[in-house]
Amino acid sequence: MPTTKSKNPYYLRAAAAKVRAASVTEIYSTDRQRAAAIRTYEELIRLLQFYQPMSSAEILAELYQPRALLQSTLRKLIRTDLLVKVEFEQHTLYVLNGRYNELIKTTLK
């Protein structure tokens, strides 16, 4: 009796290899985007490494840039998951995502 495609071990290995390659490509692409964001917003990243958590008013006082530009930058970093926005009571603070400390260190060398 001939084996079907789904039971063929070579077919299963090939399918697993395709899935693995797709997931590795996605992870690599996402990390590349994060590294580009780290290099682009290096000054803000370095500031948050030393003085986190910080409110947007504190960041504005340190970086001297327009509020609209800062809000746009913060949104971009939150979208790439490098920055976490923490809200409690009437305060909104921003901190770096600890998952990417090693990526930040290697990117900023």
N, C-alpha and C positions, 0 to 999 in steps of 0.2 A: 504494500500500500504506500503510495507516495506521500511524503510529508507536506503539510500545508505551509504556506509562507509564514504564518504566525508561530509555527512550532519549529521552524528551521533555525538552528543555533546561529548560523552565519547571518541570517536576516535579523535576528534579535541583536546580535553584536553590532551590526551596521546601524540599526535604529538607535541603539544606546549611544554609539559614537556620534551620531548626528545631534542628538539631544545634548550631549556633553559639550560638543563644539559650539552649539548655539548659546548655551548658558555661559561658557567661558568667554565668548565674544561679547556678550551683554555685560558681564562683570568688568571686563577690560575696558569697554567703551565708557561705562559709568565712572570707573576710576580715573580714566583719562579726562573726563569732563570735570571731575572734582579737582584733579591736579591743575587743570587750566584755571579753574575758579580760584584756587589757592594762590597761584602766581599772579592772577589779575588783581585780586584784592588782598595782596600781601600785607599792606600796611594795617588794614583792619584786622586781619587774622593775627598778626603779631601783637597788636594792641589787646585783643581778647585773650591771647595766651597769658599775658601778664596781669590783666585787670578784669577778669571775669568773675561774676556776672556784671554786666553793664546795661544801663538803660540807654535809649537812643539819645537822650539829652546829654548824658555823659560822653557818649561816643562823639556827638557833634562838637562838644567842647574840646575834645582832644584832636579831632581830625580837621576841623575848620572846613567843612564842605557843605553845600546846600542840603537842606533837609530832604528835598525830593530825591536827590541823588543817593543819599544815605538809605532812605526807605527802599529805593529800587535795589540797591546793593544787598540790603538785608533780605529782601524777598528772594533774590537770586541764590544767596547762600543757603537759605532755608529750603528752597526747591532742590538744591543738590545735596541736602541732608547734612551739610557741614555745620550748620548753625541751628540751634534750638531756641525757640521763643517760649519763654516761661511767663505765664500770666498768673498773678495772684492779687487779690484785693484790687487796688487801683494801679498797681505797678506792672510794668512789662519789662522783663529783663531778657538779655540775649547771652547765650553761652555756646561755646564750641561743643560739638558732638564728640564725646570721648572716644567713640569707635574709630575716629580717623586721626588720632594723635600721631600715630606712626607715619601715616601718609603725609600729614602736614610737615612733620620733621624731615622726612626724606625729600619732599618737594622743595622745601625752603633752604636746603643745604647749599 
